[in-house]
Amino acid sequence: MVPVDYYIILSAILFTIGALGVLVRRNPLIIFMSIELMLNAANLAFVAFSRMYNSFNGQIFVFFVIAVAAAEVAVGLALIVEIFKTKKNINIDEMNSLKG
């Protein structure tokens, strides 16, 4: 059996990598992937604590987080496609408004 501490440490490392990806990168697709990495790190922590306390509440919450993450990706990618169609560029630094 792997101790729960290892899962929490892995979750913290993954969350840190995701946060650095959001803060450092300028490509919106990389930023969305970093956000997904952060959400998956939180899911790992939920499942680890759920296992530690012998409860299914954390796993149920993970299901809802995955559903919200899927909706976030769908809306975010739709926005990126629309911005690219209008501005022919998806650089974050040049997106200061959503006006066409």
Distance bins in CASP14 RR format, pairs under 12 A and 6 or more apart:
PFRMAT RR
TARGET T0000
AUTHOR 0000-0000-0000
RMODE 2
METHOD distances of the structure
MODEL  1
1 7 0 0 0 0 0 1 0 0 0 0 0
1 51 0 0 0 0 1 0 0 0 0 0 0
1 52 0 0 0 0 0 1 0 0 0 0 0
2 8 0 0 0 0 0 1 0 0 0 0 0
2 9 0 0 0 0 0 1 0 0 0 0 0
2 10 0 0 0 0 1 0 0 0 0 0 0
2 48 0 0 0 0 1 0 0 0 0 0 0
2 51 0 0 0 0 1 0 0 0 0 0 0
2 52 0 0 0 0 0 1 0 0 0 0 0
3 9 0 0 0 0 1 0 0 0 0 0 0
3 10 0 0 0 0 0 1 0 0 0 0 0
3 48 0 0 0 0 1 0 0 0 0 0 0
3 51 0 0 0 0 0 1 0 0 0 0 0
3 52 0 0 0 0 1 0 0 0 0 0 0
4 10 0 0 0 0 0 1 0 0 0 0 0
4 11 0 0 0 0 0 1 0 0 0 0 0
4 44 0 0 0 0 0 1 0 0 0 0 0
4 45 0 0 0 0 1 0 0 0 0 0 0
4 46 0 0 0 0 0 1 0 0 0 0 0
4 47 0 0 0 0 1 0 0 0 0 0 0
4 48 1 0 1 0 0 0 0 0 0 0 0
4 49 1 0 0 1 0 0 0 0 0 0 0
4 50 0 0 0 0 1 0 0 0 0 0 0
4 51 1 0 0 1 0 0 0 0 0 0 0
4 52 1 0 1 0 0 0 0 0 0 0 0
4 53 0 0 0 0 1 0 0 0 0 0 0
4 54 0 0 0 0 0 1 0 0 0 0 0
5 11 0 0 0 0 0 1 0 0 0 0 0
5 12 0 0 0 0 0 1 0 0 0 0 0
5 45 0 0 0 0 0 1 0 0 0 0 0
5 48 0 0 0 0 1 0 0 0 0 0 0
5 49 0 0 0 0 0 1 0 0 0 0 0
5 51 0 0 0 0 0 1 0 0 0 0 0
5 52 0 0 0 0 1 0 0 0 0 0 0
6 12 0 0 0 0 0 1 0 0 0 0 0
6 13 0 0 0 0 0 1 0 0 0 0 0
6 44 0 0 0 0 0 1 0 0 0 0 0
6 45 0 0 0 0 0 1 0 0 0 0 0
6 48 0 0 0 0 1 0 0 0 0 0 0
6 51 0 0 0 0 0 1 0 0 0 0 0
6 52 0 0 0 0 0 1 0 0 0 0 0
7 13 0 0 0 0 0 1 0 0 0 0 0
7 14 0 0 0 0 0 1 0 0 0 0 0
7 41 0 0 0 0 0 1 0 0 0 0 0
7 43 0 0 0 0 0 1 0 0 0 0 0
7 44 1 0 0 1 0 0 0 0 0 0 0
7 45 1 0 0 1 0 0 0 0 0 0 0
7 46 0 0 0 0 0 1 0 0 0 0 0
7 47 1 0 0 1 0 0 0 0 0 0 0
7 48 1 1 0 0 0 0 0 0 0 0 0
7 49 0 0 0 0 1 0 0 0 0 0 0
7 50 0 0 0 0 0 1 0 0 0 0 0
7 51 1 0 0 1 0 0 0 0 0 0 0
7 52 0 0 0 0 1 0 0 0 0 0 0
8 14 0 0 0 0 0 1 0 0 0 0 0
8 15 0 0 0 0 0 1 0 0 0 0 0
8 41 0 0 0 0 1 0 0 0 0 0 0
8 42 0 0 0 0 0 1 0 0 0 0 0
8 44 0 0 0 0 1 0 0 0 0 0 0
8 45 1 0 0 1 0 0 0 0 0 0 0
8 46 0 0 0 0 0 1 0 0 0 0 0
8 47 0 0 0 0 0 1 0 0 0 0 0
8 48 1 0 1 0 0 0 0 0 0 0 0
8 49 0 0 0 0 1 0 0 0 0 0 0
8 51 0 0 0 0 0 1 0 0 0 0 0
8 52 0 0 0 0 1 0 0 0 0 0 0
9 15 0 0 0 0 0 1 0 0 0 0 0
9 16 0 0 0 0 0 1 0 0 0 0 0
9 41 0 0 0 0 0 1 0 0 0 0 0
9 44 0 0 0 0 0 1 0 0 0 0 0
9 45 0 0 0 0 0 1 0 0 0 0 0
9 48 0 0 0 0 1 0 0 0 0 0 0
10 16 0 0 0 0 0 1 0 0 0 0 0
10 17 0 0 0 0 0 1 0 0 0 0 0
10 37 0 0 0 0 0 1 0 0 0 0 0
10 40 0 0 0 0 0 1 0 0 0 0 0
10 41 0 0 0 0 1 0 0 0 0 0 0
10 43 0 0 0 0 0 1 0 0 0 0 0
10 44 1 0 0 1 0 0 0 0 0 0 0
10 45 0 0 0 0 1 0 0 0 0 0 0
10 47 0 0 0 0 0 1 0 0 0 0 0
10 48 0 0 0 0 1 0 0 0 0 0 0
11 17 0 0 0 0 0 1 0 0 0 0 0
11 18 0 0 0 0 0 1 0 0 0 0 0
11 37 0 0 0 0 0 1 0 0 0 0 0
11 38 0 0 0 0 1 0 0 0 0 0 0
11 39 0 0 0 0 0 1 0 0 0 0 0
11 40 0 0 0 0 1 0 0 0 0 0 0
11 41 1 0 1 0 0 0 0 0 0 0 0
11 42 1 0 0 1 0 0 0 0 0 0 0
11 43 0 0 0 0 1 0 0 0 0 0 0
11 44 1 0 1 0 0 0 0 0 0 0 0
11 45 1 0 1 0 0 0 0 0 0 0 0
11 46 0 0 0 0 1 0 0 0 0 0 0
11 47 0 0 0 0 1 0 0 0 0 0 0
11 48 1 0 0 1 0 0 0 0 0 0 0
11 49 0 0 0 0 1 0 0 0 0 0 0
12 18 0 0 0 0 0 1 0 0 0 0 0
12 19 0 0 0 0 0 1 0 0 0 0 0
12 38 0 0 0 0 0 1 0 0 0 0 0
12 41 1 0 0 1 0 0 0 0 0 0 0
12 42 0 0 0 0 0 1 0 0 0 0 0
12 44 0 0 0 0 1 0 0 0 0 0 0
12 45 0 0 0 0 1 0 0 0 0 0 0
12 48 0 0 0 0 0 1 0 0 0 0 0
13 19 0 0 0 0 0 1 0 0 0 0 0
13 20 0 0 0 0 0 1 0 0 0 0 0
13 37 0 0 0 0 0 1 0 0 0 0 0
13 38 0 0 0 0 0 1 0 0 0 0 0
13 40 0 0 0 0 0 1 0 0 0 0 0
13 41 1 0 0 1 0 0 0 0 0 0 0
13 44 0 0 0 0 0 1 0 0 0 0 0
13 45 0 0 0 0 0 1 0 0 0 0 0
14 20 0 0 0 0 0 1 0 0 0 0 0
14 21 0 0 0 0 0 1 0 0 0 0 0
14 34 0 0 0 0 0 1 0 0 0 0 0
14 36 0 0 0 0 0 1 0 0 0 0 0
14 37 1 0 1 0 0 0 0 0 0 0 0
14 38 1 0 0 1 0 0 0 0 0 0 0
14 39 0 0 0 0 1 0 0 0 0 0 0
14 40 1 0 0 1 0 0 0 0 0 0 0
14 41 1 1 0 0 0 0 0 0 0 0 0
14 42 0 0 0 0 1 0 0 0 0 0 0
14 43 0 0 0 0 1 0 0 0 0 0 0
14 44 1 0 0 1 0 0 0 0 0 0 0
14 45 0 0 0 0 1 0 0 0 0 0 0
15 21 0 0 0 0 0 1 0 0 0 0 0
15 22 0 0 0 0 0 1 0 0 0 0 0
15 34 0 0 0 0 0 1 0 0 0 0 0
15 35 0 0 0 0 0 1 0 0 0 0 0
15 36 0 0 0 0 0 1 0 0 0 0 0
15 37 1 0 0 1 0 0 0 0 0 0 0
15 38 1 0 1 0 0 0 0 0 0 0 0
15 39 0 0 0 0 1 0 0 0 0 0 0
15 40 0 0 0 0 1 0 0 0 0 0 0
15 41 1 1 0 0 0 0 0 0 0 0 0
15 42 1 0 0 1 0 0 0 0 0 0 0
15 43 0 0 0 0 0 1 0 0 0 0 0
15 44 0 0 0 0 1 0 0 0 0 0 0
15 45 0 0 0 0 1 0 0 0 0 0 0
16 22 0 0 0 0 0 1 0 0 0 0 0
16 23 0 0 0 0 0 1 0 0 0 0 0
16 24 0 0 0 0 0 1 0 0 0 0 0
16 34 0 0 0 0 0 1 0 0 0 0 0
16 37 0 0 0 0 1 0 0 0 0 0 0
16 38 0 0 0 0 1 0 0 0 0 0 0
16 41 0 0 0 0 1 0 0 0 0 0 0
17 23 0 0 0 0 0 1 0 0 0 0 0
17 24 0 0 0 0 0 1 0 0 0 0 0
17 25 0 0 0 0 0 1 0 0 0 0 0
17 30 0 0 0 0 0 1 0 0 0 0 0
17 33 0 0 0 0 0 1 0 0 0 0 0
17 34 1 0 0 1 0 0 0 0 0 0 0
17 35 0 0 0 0 0 1 0 0 0 0 0
17 36 0 0 0 0 0 1 0 0 0 0 0
17 37 1 0 0 1 0 0 0 0 0 0 0
17 38 0 0 0 0 1 0 0 0 0 0 0
17 40 0 0 0 0 0 1 0 0 0 0 0
17 41 0 0 0 0 1 0 0 0 0 0 0
18 24 0 0 0 0 1 0 0 0 0 0 0
18 25 0 0 0 0 1 0 0 0 0 0 0
18 30 0 0 0 0 1 0 0 0 0 0 0
18 31 0 0 0 0 1 0 0 0 0 0 0
18 32 0 0 0 0 0 1 0 0 0 0 0
18 33 0 0 0 0 1 0 0 0 0 0 0
18 34 1 0 1 0 0 0 0 0 0 0 0
18 35 1 0 0 1 0 0 0 0 0 0 0
18 36 0 0 0 0 1 0 0 0 0 0 0
18 37 1 0 1 0 0 0 0 0 0 0 0
18 38 1 0 1 0 0 0 0 0 0 0 0
18 39 0 0 0 0 1 0 0 0 0 0 0
18 40 0 0 0 0 1 0 0 0 0 0 0
18 41 1 0 0 1 0 0 0 0 0 0 0
18 42 0 0 0 0 0 1 0 0 0 0 0
19 25 0 0 0 0 0 1 0 0 0 0 0
19 31 0 0 0 0 0 1 0 0 0 0 0
19 34 1 0 0 1 0 0 0 0 0 0 0
19 35 0 0 0 0 1 0 0 0 0 0 0
19 37 0 0 0 0 1 0 0 0 0 0 0
19 38 1 0 0 1 0 0 0 0 0 0 0
19 39 0 0 0 0 0 1 0 0 0 0 0
19 41 0 0 0 0 1 0 0 0 0 0 0
19 42 0 0 0 0 0 1 0 0 0 0 0
20 30 0 0 0 0 0 1 0 0 0 0 0
20 31 0 0 0 0 0 1 0 0 0 0 0
20 34 1 0 0 1 0 0 0 0 0 0 0
20 37 0 0 0 0 1 0 0 0 0 0 0
20 38 0 0 0 0 0 1 0 0 0 0 0
21 27 0 0 0 0 1 0 0 0 0 0 0
21 28 0 0 0 0 0 1 0 0 0 0 0
21 29 0 0 0 0 0 1 0 0 0 0 0
21 30 1 0 0 1 0 0 0 0 0 0 0
21 31 1 0 0 1 0 0 0 0 0 0 0
21 32 0 0 0 0 0 1 0 0 0 0 0
21 33 0 0 0 0 1 0 0 0 0 0 0
21 34 1 0 1 0 0 0 0 0 0 0 0
21 35 0 0 0 0 1 0 0 0 0 0 0
21 36 0 0 0 0 0 1 0 0 0 0 0
21 37 0 0 0 0 1 0 0 0 0 0 0
21 38 0 0 0 0 1 0 0 0 0 0 0
22 28 0 0 0 0 0 1 0 0 0 0 0
22 30 0 0 0 0 1 0 0 0 0 0 0
22 31 1 0 1 0 0 0 0 0 0 0 0
22 32 0 0 0 0 1 0 0 0 0 0 0
22 33 0 0 0 0 1 0 0 0 0 0 0
22 34 1 0 1 0 0 0 0 0 0 0 0
22 35 1 0 0 1 0 0 0 0 0 0 0
22 36 0 0 0 0 0 1 0 0 0 0 0
22 37 0 0 0 0 1 0 0 0 0 0 0
22 38 1 0 0 1 0 0 0 0 0 0 0
22 39 0 0 0 0 0 1 0 0 0 0 0
22 92 0 0 0 0 0 1 0 0 0 0 0
23 30 0 0 0 0 0 1 0 0 0 0 0
23 31 0 0 0 0 1 0 0 0 0 0 0
23 34 0 0 0 0 1 0 0 0 0 0 0
23 35 0 0 0 0 0 1 0 0 0 0 0
23 38 0 0 0 0 0 1 0 0 0 0 0
23 92 0 0 0 0 0 1 0 0 0 0 0
24 30 0 0 0 0 1 0 0 0 0 0 0
24 31 0 0 0 0 1 0 0 0 0 0 0
24 34 0 0 0 0 1 0 0 0 0 0 0
24 92 0 0 0 0 0 1 0 0 0 0 0
25 31 1 0 1 0 0 0 0 0 0 0 0
25 32 0 0 0 0 0 1 0 0 0 0 0
25 33 0 0 0 0 1 0 0 0 0 0 0
25 34 1 0 0 1 0 0 0 0 0 0 0
25 35 0 0 0 0 0 1 0 0 0 0 0
25 37 0 0 0 0 0 1 0 0 0 0 0
25 91 0 0 0 0 0 1 0 0 0 0 0
25 92 0 0 0 0 1 0 0 0 0 0 0
25 93 0 0 0 0 0 1 0 0 0 0 0
26 34 0 0 0 0 0 1 0 0 0 0 0
26 89 0 0 0 0 0 1 0 0 0 0 0
26 90 0 0 0 0 1 0 0 0 0 0 0
26 91 1 0 0 1 0 0 0 0 0 0 0
26 92 1 0 1 0 0 0 0 0 0 0 0
26 93 1 0 0 1 0 0 0 0 0 0 0
26 94 0 0 0 0 1 0 0 0 0 0 0
26 95 0 0 0 0 0 1 0 0 0 0 0
27 33 0 0 0 0 1 0 0 0 0 0 0
27 34 0 0 0 0 1 0 0 0 0 0 0
27 80 0 0 0 0 1 0 0 0 0 0 0
27 84 0 0 0 0 0 1 0 0 0 0 0
27 89 0 0 0 0 0 1 0 0 0 0 0
27 90 1 0 0 1 0 0 0 0 0 0 0
27 91 0 0 0 0 1 0 0 0 0 0 0
27 92 1 0 0 1 0 0 0 0 0 0 0
27 93 0 0 0 0 0 1 0 0 0 0 0
27 95 0 0 0 0 0 1 0 0 0 0 0
28 34 0 0 0 0 0 1 0 0 0 0 0
28 35 0 0 0 0 0 1 0 0 0 0 0
28 73 0 0 0 0 0 1 0 0 0 0 0
28 76 0 0 0 0 1 0 0 0 0 0 0
28 77 0 0 0 0 1 0 0 0 0 0 0
28 78 0 0 0 0 0 1 0 0 0 0 0
28 79 0 0 0 0 1 0 0 0 0 0 0
28 80 1 0 1 0 0 0 0 0 0 0 0
28 81 0 0 0 0 0 1 0 0 0 0 0
28 82 0 0 0 0 0 1 0 0 0 0 0
28 83 0 0 0 0 1 0 0 0 0 0 0
28 84 0 0 0 0 1 0 0 0 0 0 0
28 89 0 0 0 0 0 1 0 0 0 0 0
28 90 1 0 1 0 0 0 0 0 0 0 0
28 91 0 0 0 0 1 0 0 0 0 0 0
28 92 1 0 0 1 0 0 0 0 0 0 0
28 93 0 0 0 0 0 1 0 0 0 0 0
28 94 0 0 0 0 0 1 0 0 0 0 0
28 95 0 0 0 0 1 0 0 0 0 0 0
29 35 0 0 0 0 0 1 0 0 0 0 0
29 36 0 0 0 0 0 1 0 0 0 0 0
29 73 0 0 0 0 0 1 0 0 0 0 0
29 76 0 0 0 0 1 0 0 0 0 0 0
29 77 0 0 0 0 1 0 0 0 0 0 0
29 79 0 0 0 0 0 1 0 0 0 0 0
29 80 1 0 0 1 0 0 0 0 0 0 0
29 81 0 0 0 0 0 1 0 0 0 0 0
29 83 0 0 0 0 0 1 0 0 0 0 0
29 84 0 0 0 0 0 1 0 0 0 0 0
29 90 1 0 0 1 0 0 0 0 0 0 0
29 91 0 0 0 0 0 1 0 0 0 0 0
29 92 0 0 0 0 0 1 0 0 0 0 0
30 36 0 0 0 0 0 1 0 0 0 0 0
30 37 0 0 0 0 0 1 0 0 0 0 0
30 80 0 0 0 0 0 1 0 0 0 0 0
30 90 0 0 0 0 0 1 0 0 0 0 0
30 92 0 0 0 0 1 0 0 0 0 0 0
31 37 0 0 0 0 0 1 0 0 0 0 0
31 38 0 0 0 0 0 1 0 0 0 0 0
31 72 0 0 0 0 0 1 0 0 0 0 0
31 73 0 0 0 0 0 1 0 0 0 0 0
31 76 0 0 0 0 1 0 0 0 0 0 0
31 77 0 0 0 0 0 1 0 0 0 0 0
31 79 0 0 0 0 0 1 0 0 0 0 0
31 80 0 0 0 0 1 0 0 0 0 0 0
31 90 0 0 0 0 0 1 0 0 0 0 0
31 91 0 0 0 0 0 1 0 0 0 0 0
31 92 1 0 0 1 0 0 0 0 0 0 0
31 95 0 0 0 0 0 1 0 0 0 0 0
32 38 0 0 0 0 0 1 0 0 0 0 0
32 39 0 0 0 0 0 1 0 0 0 0 0
32 69 0 0 0 0 1 0 0 0 0 0 0
32 70 0 0 0 0 0 1 0 0 0 0 0
32 72 0 0 0 0 1 0 0 0 0 0 0
32 73 1 0 0 1 0 0 0 0 0 0 0
32 74 0 0 0 0 0 1 0 0 0 0 0
32 75 0 0 0 0 0 1 0 0 0 0 0
32 76 1 0 0 1 0 0 0 0 0 0 0
32 77 1 0 0 1 0 0 0 0 0 0 0
32 78 0 0 0 0 0 1 0 0 0 0 0
32 79 0 0 0 0 0 1 0 0 0 0 0
32 80 0 0 0 0 1 0 0 0 0 0 0
32 90 0 0 0 0 0 1 0 0 0 0 0
32 92 0 0 0 0 0 1 0 0 0 0 0
33 39 0 0 0 0 0 1 0 0 0 0 0
33 40 0 0 0 0 0 1 0 0 0 0 0
33 69 0 0 0 0 0 1 0 0 0 0 0
33 72 0 0 0 0 0 1 0 0 0 0 0
33 73 0 0 0 0 1 0 0 0 0 0 0
33 76 0 0 0 0 0 1 0 0 0 0 0
33 77 0 0 0 0 0 1 0 0 0 0 0
34 40 0 0 0 0 0 1 0 0 0 0 0
34 41 0 0 0 0 0 1 0 0 0 0 0
35 41 0 0 0 0 0 1 0 0 0 0 0
35 42 0 0 0 0 0 1 0 0 0 0 0
35 65 0 0 0 0 0 1 0 0 0 0 0
35 68 0 0 0 0 0 1 0 0 0 0 0
35 69 0 0 0 0 1 0 0 0 0 0 0
35 72 1 0 0 1 0 0 0 0 0 0 0
35 73 0 0 0 0 1 0 0 0 0 0 0
35 76 0 0 0 0 1 0 0 0 0 0 0
36 42 0 0 0 0 0 1 0 0 0 0 0
36 43 0 0 0 0 0 1 0 0 0 0 0
36 65 0 0 0 0 0 1 0 0 0 0 0
36 66 0 0 0 0 0 1 0 0 0 0 0
36 68 0 0 0 0 0 1 0 0 0 0 0
36 69 1 0 0 1 0 0 0 0 0 0 0
36 70 0 0 0 0 1 0 0 0 0 0 0
36 72 0 0 0 0 1 0 0 0 0 0 0
36 73 1 0 0 1 0 0 0 0 0 0 0
36 76 0 0 0 0 0 1 0 0 0 0 0
36 77 0 0 0 0 0 1 0 0 0 0 0
37 43 0 0 0 0 0 1 0 0 0 0 0
37 44 0 0 0 0 0 1 0 0 0 0 0
37 69 0 0 0 0 0 1 0 0 0 0 0
38 44 0 0 0 0 0 1 0 0 0 0 0
38 45 0 0 0 0 0 1 0 0 0 0 0
38 65 0 0 0 0 0 1 0 0 0 0 0
38 69 0 0 0 0 1 0 0 0 0 0 0
38 72 0 0 0 0 0 1 0 0 0 0 0
39 45 0 0 0 0 0 1 0 0 0 0 0
39 46 0 0 0 0 0 1 0 0 0 0 0
39 61 0 0 0 0 0 1 0 0 0 0 0
39 62 0 0 0 0 1 0 0 0 0 0 0
39 64 0 0 0 0 0 1 0 0 0 0 0
39 65 1 0 0 1 0 0 0 0 0 0 0
39 66 0 0 0 0 1 0 0 0 0 0 0
39 67 0 0 0 0 0 1 0 0 0 0 0
39 68 0 0 0 0 1 0 0 0 0 0 0
39 69 1 0 1 0 0 0 0 0 0 0 0
39 70 0 0 0 0 0 1 0 0 0 0 0
39 71 0 0 0 0 0 1 0 0 0 0 0
39 72 0 0 0 0 1 0 0 0 0 0 0
39 73 0 0 0 0 1 0 0 0 0 0 0
40 46 0 0 0 0 0 1 0 0 0 0 0
40 47 0 0 0 0 0 1 0 0 0 0 0
40 62 0 0 0 0 1 0 0 0 0 0 0
40 65 0 0 0 0 1 0 0 0 0 0 0
40 66 0 0 0 0 1 0 0 0 0 0 0
40 69 0 0 0 0 1 0 0 0 0 0 0
41 47 0 0 0 0 0 1 0 0 0 0 0
41 48 0 0 0 0 0 1 0 0 0 0 0
41 62 0 0 0 0 0 1 0 0 0 0 0
41 65 0 0 0 0 0 1 0 0 0 0 0
41 69 0 0 0 0 0 1 0 0 0 0 0
42 48 0 0 0 0 0 1 0 0 0 0 0
42 49 0 0 0 0 0 1 0 0 0 0 0
42 58 0 0 0 0 0 1 0 0 0 0 0
42 61 0 0 0 0 1 0 0 0 0 0 0
42 62 0 0 0 0 1 0 0 0 0 0 0
42 64 0 0 0 0 0 1 0 0 0 0 0
42 65 1 0 0 1 0 0 0 0 0 0 0
42 66 0 0 0 0 0 1 0 0 0 0 0
42 68 0 0 0 0 0 1 0 0 0 0 0
42 69 0 0 0 0 1 0 0 0 0 0 0
43 49 0 0 0 0 0 1 0 0 0 0 0
43 50 0 0 0 0 0 1 0 0 0 0 0
43 58 0 0 0 0 1 0 0 0 0 0 0
43 59 0 0 0 0 1 0 0 0 0 0 0
43 60 0 0 0 0 0 1 0 0 0 0 0
43 61 0 0 0 0 1 0 0 0 0 0 0
43 62 1 0 1 0 0 0 0 0 0 0 0
43 63 0 0 0 0 1 0 0 0 0 0 0
43 64 0 0 0 0 0 1 0 0 0 0 0
43 65 1 0 1 0 0 0 0 0 0 0 0
43 66 1 0 0 1 0 0 0 0 0 0 0
43 67 0 0 0 0 0 1 0 0 0 0 0
43 68 0 0 0 0 0 1 0 0 0 0 0
43 69 0 0 0 0 1 0 0 0 0 0 0
44 50 0 0 0 0 0 1 0 0 0 0 0
44 51 0 0 0 0 0 1 0 0 0 0 0
44 58 0 0 0 0 0 1 0 0 0 0 0
44 59 0 0 0 0 0 1 0 0 0 0 0
44 62 0 0 0 0 1 0 0 0 0 0 0
44 65 0 0 0 0 0 1 0 0 0 0 0
45 51 0 0 0 0 0 1 0 0 0 0 0
45 52 0 0 0 0 0 1 0 0 0 0 0
45 58 0 0 0 0 1 0 0 0 0 0 0
45 61 0 0 0 0 0 1 0 0 0 0 0
45 62 0 0 0 0 1 0 0 0 0 0 0
45 65 0 0 0 0 0 1 0 0 0 0 0
46 52 0 0 0 0 0 1 0 0 0 0 0
46 53 0 0 0 0 0 1 0 0 0 0 0
46 55 0 0 0 0 0 1 0 0 0 0 0
46 56 0 0 0 0 0 1 0 0 0 0 0
46 57 0 0 0 0 1 0 0 0 0 0 0
46 58 1 0 1 0 0 0 0 0 0 0 0
46 59 1 0 0 1 0 0 0 0 0 0 0
46 60 0 0 0 0 1 0 0 0 0 0 0
46 61 1 0 1 0 0 0 0 0 0 0 0
46 62 1 0 1 0 0 0 0 0 0 0 0
46 63 0 0 0 0 1 0 0 0 0 0 0
46 64 0 0 0 0 0 1 0 0 0 0 0
46 65 1 0 0 1 0 0 0 0 0 0 0
46 66 0 0 0 0 0 1 0 0 0 0 0
47 53 0 0 0 0 0 1 0 0 0 0 0
47 55 0 0 0 0 0 1 0 0 0 0 0
47 56 0 0 0 0 0 1 0 0 0 0 0
47 57 0 0 0 0 0 1 0 0 0 0 0
47 58 1 0 0 1 0 0 0 0 0 0 0
47 59 1 0 0 1 0 0 0 0 0 0 0
47 60 0 0 0 0 0 1 0 0 0 0 0
47 61 0 0 0 0 1 0 0 0 0 0 0
47 62 1 0 0 1 0 0 0 0 0 0 0
47 63 0 0 0 0 0 1 0 0 0 0 0
47 65 0 0 0 0 0 1 0 0 0 0 0
47 66 0 0 0 0 0 1 0 0 0 0 0
48 55 0 0 0 0 0 1 0 0 0 0 0
48 58 0 0 0 0 1 0 0 0 0 0 0
48 59 0 0 0 0 0 1 0 0 0 0 0
48 62 0 0 0 0 0 1 0 0 0 0 0
49 55 0 0 0 0 1 0 0 0 0 0 0
49 56 0 0 0 0 0 1 0 0 0 0 0
49 57 0 0 0 0 1 0 0 0 0 0 0
49 58 1 0 0 1 0 0 0 0 0 0 0
49 59 0 0 0 0 0 1 0 0 0 0 0
49 61 0 0 0 0 1 0 0 0 0 0 0
49 62 0 0 0 0 0 1 0 0 0 0 0
50 56 1 0 0 1 0 0 0 0 0 0 0
50 57 1 0 0 1 0 0 0 0 0 0 0
50 58 1 1 0 0 0 0 0 0 0 0 0
50 59 1 0 1 0 0 0 0 0 0 0 0
50 60 0 0 0 0 1 0 0 0 0 0 0
50 61 0 0 0 0 1 0 0 0 0 0 0
50 62 0 0 0 0 1 0 0 0 0 0 0
50 63 0 0 0 0 0 1 0 0 0 0 0
51 57 0 0 0 0 0 1 0 0 0 0 0
51 58 0 0 0 0 1 0 0 0 0 0 0
51 59 0 0 0 0 1 0 0 0 0 0 0
51 62 0 0 0 0 0 1 0 0 0 0 0
52 58 0 0 0 0 0 1 0 0 0 0 0
53 59 0 0 0 0 0 1 0 0 0 0 0
55 61 0 0 0 0 0 1 0 0 0 0 0
56 62 0 0 0 0 0 1 0 0 0 0 0
56 63 0 0 0 0 0 1 0 0 0 0 0
57 63 0 0 0 0 0 1 0 0 0 0 0
57 64 0 0 0 0 0 1 0 0 0 0 0
58 64 0 0 0 0 1 0 0 0 0 0 0
58 65 0 0 0 0 1 0 0 0 0 0 0
59 65 0 0 0 0 0 1 0 0 0 0 0
59 66 0 0 0 0 0 1 0 0 0 0 0
60 66 0 0 0 0 0 1 0 0 0 0 0
60 67 0 0 0 0 0 1 0 0 0 0 0
61 67 0 0 0 0 0 1 0 0 0 0 0
61 68 0 0 0 0 0 1 0 0 0 0 0
62 68 0 0 0 0 0 1 0 0 0 0 0
62 69 0 0 0 0 0 1 0 0 0 0 0
63 69 0 0 0 0 0 1 0 0 0 0 0
63 70 0 0 0 0 0 1 0 0 0 0 0
64 70 0 0 0 0 0 1 0 0 0 0 0
64 71 0 0 0 0 0 1 0 0 0 0 0
65 71 0 0 0 0 0 1 0 0 0 0 0
65 72 0 0 0 0 0 1 0 0 0 0 0
66 72 0 0 0 0 0 1 0 0 0 0 0
66 73 0 0 0 0 0 1 0 0 0 0 0
67 73 0 0 0 0 0 1 0 0 0 0 0
67 74 0 0 0 0 0 1 0 0 0 0 0
68 74 0 0 0 0 0 1 0 0 0 0 0
68 75 0 0 0 0 0 1 0 0 0 0 0
69 75 0 0 0 0 0 1 0 0 0 0 0
69 76 0 0 0 0 0 1 0 0 0 0 0
70 76 0 0 0 0 0 1 0 0 0 0 0
70 77 0 0 0 0 0 1 0 0 0 0 0
71 77 0 0 0 0 0 1 0 0 0 0 0
71 78 0 0 0 0 0 1 0 0 0 0 0
72 78 0 0 0 0 0 1 0 0 0 0 0
72 79 0 0 0 0 0 1 0 0 0 0 0
73 79 0 0 0 0 0 1 0 0 0 0 0
73 80 0 0 0 0 0 1 0 0 0 0 0
74 80 0 0 0 0 0 1 0 0 0 0 0
74 81 0 0 0 0 0 1 0 0 0 0 0
75 81 0 0 0 0 0 1 0 0 0 0 0
75 82 0 0 0 0 0 1 0 0 0 0 0
76 82 0 0 0 0 1 0 0 0 0 0 0
76 83 0 0 0 0 1 0 0 0 0 0 0
76 84 0 0 0 0 0 1 0 0 0 0 0
76 90 0 0 0 0 0 1 0 0 0 0 0
77 83 0 0 0 0 0 1 0 0 0 0 0
77 84 0 0 0 0 0 1 0 0 0 0 0
77 90 0 0 0 0 0 1 0 0 0 0 0
78 84 0 0 0 0 0 1 0 0 0 0 0
78 85 0 0 0 0 0 1 0 0 0 0 0
79 85 0 0 0 0 0 1 0 0 0 0 0
79 86 0 0 0 0 0 1 0 0 0 0 0
79 87 0 0 0 0 0 1 0 0 0 0 0
79 90 0 0 0 0 1 0 0 0 0 0 0
79 95 0 0 0 0 1 0 0 0 0 0 0
79 98 0 0 0 0 1 0 0 0 0 0 0
80 86 0 0 0 0 0 1 0 0 0 0 0
80 87 0 0 0 0 0 1 0 0 0 0 0
80 89 0 0 0 0 0 1 0 0 0 0 0
80 90 1 0 1 0 0 0 0 0 0 0 0
80 91 0 0 0 0 0 1 0 0 0 0 0
80 92 0 0 0 0 0 1 0 0 0 0 0
80 95 0 0 0 0 1 0 0 0 0 0 0
80 98 0 0 0 0 0 1 0 0 0 0 0
81 87 0 0 0 0 0 1 0 0 0 0 0
81 90 0 0 0 0 1 0 0 0 0 0 0
82 88 0 0 0 0 0 1 0 0 0 0 0
82 90 0 0 0 0 0 1 0 0 0 0 0
82 95 0 0 0 0 0 1 0 0 0 0 0
82 98 0 0 0 0 1 0 0 0 0 0 0
82 100 0 0 0 0 1 0 0 0 0 0 0
83 89 0 0 0 0 1 0 0 0 0 0 0
83 90 1 0 0 1 0 0 0 0 0 0 0
83 91 0 0 0 0 1 0 0 0 0 0 0
83 92 0 0 0 0 0 1 0 0 0 0 0
83 94 0 0 0 0 1 0 0 0 0 0 0
83 95 1 0 0 1 0 0 0 0 0 0 0
83 96 0 0 0 0 0 1 0 0 0 0 0
83 97 0 0 0 0 0 1 0 0 0 0 0
83 98 1 0 0 1 0 0 0 0 0 0 0
83 99 0 0 0 0 0 1 0 0 0 0 0
83 100 0 0 0 0 1 0 0 0 0 0 0
84 90 1 0 1 0 0 0 0 0 0 0 0
84 91 0 0 0 0 0 1 0 0 0 0 0
84 94 0 0 0 0 0 1 0 0 0 0 0
84 95 0 0 0 0 0 1 0 0 0 0 0
85 100 0 0 0 0 0 1 0 0 0 0 0
86 95 0 0 0 0 0 1 0 0 0 0 0
86 97 0 0 0 0 0 1 0 0 0 0 0
86 98 0 0 0 0 1 0 0 0 0 0 0
86 99 0 0 0 0 1 0 0 0 0 0 0
86 100 1 0 1 0 0 0 0 0 0 0 0
87 94 1 0 0 1 0 0 0 0 0 0 0
87 95 1 0 0 1 0 0 0 0 0 0 0
87 96 0 0 0 0 0 1 0 0 0 0 0
87 97 0 0 0 0 0 1 0 0 0 0 0
87 98 0 0 0 0 0 1 0 0 0 0 0
87 99 0 0 0 0 0 1 0 0 0 0 0
87 100 1 0 0 1 0 0 0 0 0 0 0
88 94 0 0 0 0 0 1 0 0 0 0 0
88 100 0 0 0 0 0 1 0 0 0 0 0
89 95 0 0 0 0 1 0 0 0 0 0 0
END
